[in-house]
Amino acid sequence: MPETTAPDRPRLAPGVRLHFDQTRNAWVLLGPERVIETEGPASEILRRCDGTRTLSQIVDELAALYTAERAEIEGDVKDMLTELVSKRMVV
């Protein structure tokens, strides 16, 4: 089985959407028979997964937004997206 990696131009998988849940007062990732509540910068990452931005552009935007080291942001973004790819929530 091939190793799962973060895509070059990540986007939400078909049937998956990011939604602000008023009841939870939080962003949630909705998929077939799944709800994942996003915490911290996860919603910022997912809002940028539109299929047009490259992984590098997403990392640059987040590094500027959070005034953080690019390498640290890049590792976190890749880890999160790789996990969501394995769950078939991001392609």
CORNORJO-V128364 format. One record per backbone hydrogen bond with DSSP energy under -0.5 kcal/mol. NH is the residue of the N-H (numbers start at 1). CO is the residue of the C=O. Records with the same first field share a line. If there is no record, write none. Layout:
NH = CO, CO
This chain:
10 = 7
12 = 49
13 = 89
16 = 13
17 = 30
19 = 28
21 = 19, 26
22 = 20
25 = 21
26 = 21
28 = 19
29 = 36
30 = 17, 28
31 = 29, 34
34 = 31
36 = 29
37 = 35
38 = 27
42 = 39
43 = 40
45 = 41
46 = 42
47 = 43
48 = 44, 45
49 = 46
50 = 48
51 = 10
55 = 8
58 = 54
59 = 55
60 = 56
61 = 57
62 = 58
63 = 59
64 = 60
65 = 61
66 = 62
67 = 63
68 = 63
73 = 69
74 = 70
75 = 71
76 = 72
77 = 73
78 = 74
79 = 75
80 = 76
81 = 77
82 = 78
83 = 79
84 = 80
85 = 81
86 = 82
87 = 83
88 = 85
89 = 84
90 = 84
91 = 11
